[in-house]
Amino acid sequence: MQLRLFVYFVLFSLAPGLLYQFVQDELRPGGAAINPTADYVFGVAPNALGALSASAALFLMVLGLDKAARLRRAFLVSLTLGLFGLFAWEAAQLVLPGFTFDPHDLAATAIGSTFFAAATLLSFPEILRGR
């Protein structure tokens, strides 16, 4: 189980988190120079990558903090906190000065959360059996 958790961490938390930073810092600023499609993709990709990375990290934290936690509970808690936490952050941008609310970011966050759910259920199929 420890090896499976480590591989899961690398694939679904660490790698997307690093890719998030690369897109945000390197690709996003020059996206408009490439073409409008690249500008759009680089604009919303951090939301999808952030949702995947943050939810996967939350999943592992719940398992690490509560040794008795069932995989299913950890999955549901991390999916809910990740998705609604990032939705709340996007909604807060409606009133925060210097921030921009973008409904496309909400869609990208939902896509990232869907990837998290798929990756987690494929990595830990026992969740579907109620474990």
C-alpha positions in Angstrom: 0.0 0.0 0.0 2.9 2.4 0.8 4.3 2.1 -2.7 0.9 2.6 -4.3 0.4 5.8 -2.2 3.9 7.1 -3.2 3.2 6.5 -6.9 -0.2 8.1 -6.5 1.4 11.1 -4.8 4.0 11.5 -7.6 1.6 11.1 -10.5 -1.5 13.0 -9.2 -0.2 15.5 -6.6 3.5 16.3 -7.2 3.6 16.2 -11.0 0.4 18.3 -11.6 1.5 20.7 -8.9 4.8 21.3 -10.7 3.1 21.5 -14.1 0.7 24.0 -12.6 3.7 26.2 -11.6 5.3 25.8 -15.1 2.1 26.7 -16.9 1.4 29.6 -14.6 4.9 31.1 -14.6 6.3 30.1 -18.1 3.6 29.2 -20.6 0.7 31.5 -19.5 2.5 34.8 -19.9 3.3 34.0 -23.6 0.1 32.2 -24.5 -1.4 35.1 -26.3 1.7 35.4 -28.5 1.2 31.9 -29.8 -2.5 32.0 -30.6 -5.9 32.6 -28.9 -6.4 28.9 -28.3 -3.1 28.6 -26.5 -3.9 31.7 -24.5 -7.2 30.2 -23.4 -5.8 26.8 -22.5 -2.9 28.3 -20.6 -5.4 30.6 -18.9 -7.6 27.8 -17.5 -5.1 24.9 -17.2 -3.8 26.0 -13.8 -7.3 25.6 -12.4 -7.6 22.0 -13.7 -4.1 21.1 -12.5 -4.7 22.8 -9.2 -7.9 20.9 -8.6 -6.2 17.6 -9.4 -3.1 18.3 -7.3 -4.9 19.8 -4.3 -7.5 17.1 -4.1 -4.9 14.4 -4.4 -2.9 16.0 -1.7 -6.0 16.3 0.5 -6.7 12.6 -0.1 -3.2 11.7 1.1 -3.4 14.1 4.1 -6.7 12.6 5.3 -5.2 9.1 5.1 -2.1 10.3 6.9 -3.8 12.2 9.6 -6.5 9.6 10.3 -5.0 6.2 10.2 -8.4 4.6 10.7 -9.9 6.6 7.8 -11.4 4.4 5.1 -10.3 5.1 1.5 -13.9 6.0 0.6 -14.2 8.6 3.3 -10.9 10.1 2.4 -11.9 10.2 -1.2 -15.3 11.9 -0.5 -13.8 14.4 1.9 -10.9 15.4 -0.5 -13.2 15.6 -3.5 -15.7 17.8 -1.6 -13.1 20.1 0.0 -11.0 20.4 -3.2 -13.9 21.2 -5.5 -15.9 23.5 -3.2 -12.8 25.1 -1.7 -11.6 26.1 -5.2 -15.1 27.2 -6.2 -15.3 29.4 -3.1 -11.9 30.9 -4.0 -13.1 31.7 -7.5 -16.3 33.2 -6.1 -14.3 35.3 -3.7 -12.6 36.9 -6.7 -15.9 38.6 -7.4 -15.3 41.0 -4.5 -11.5 40.9 -4.0 -9.7 43.9 -5.6 -7.2 43.0 -8.2 -8.7 39.6 -8.9 -10.8 38.5 -11.8 -13.7 36.0 -11.7 -13.9 33.8 -14.7 -16.6 31.2 -15.2 -14.3 29.2 -17.4 -12.0 28.7 -14.4 -15.0 27.1 -12.6 -15.4 24.7 -15.5 -11.7 23.9 -15.6 -11.8 23.3 -11.8 -14.7 20.8 -12.3 -12.6 19.1 -15.0 -9.6 18.8 -12.7 -11.8 17.4 -10.0 -13.2 14.9 -12.4 -9.7 13.8 -13.3 -8.9 13.5 -9.6 -12.0 11.3 -9.1 -11.1 9.1 -12.1 -7.4 8.8 -11.1 -8.3 8.0 -7.5 -10.9 5.4 -8.3 -8.6 3.7 -10.9 -5.7 3.8 -8.4 -7.9 2.5 -5.5 -10.8 0.5 -6.9 -11.6 -0.7 -3.4 -13.3 2.7 -2.9 -16.1 1.5 -5.1 -16.6 -1.5 -2.8 -17.1 0.8 0.2 -13.6 0.4 1.8 
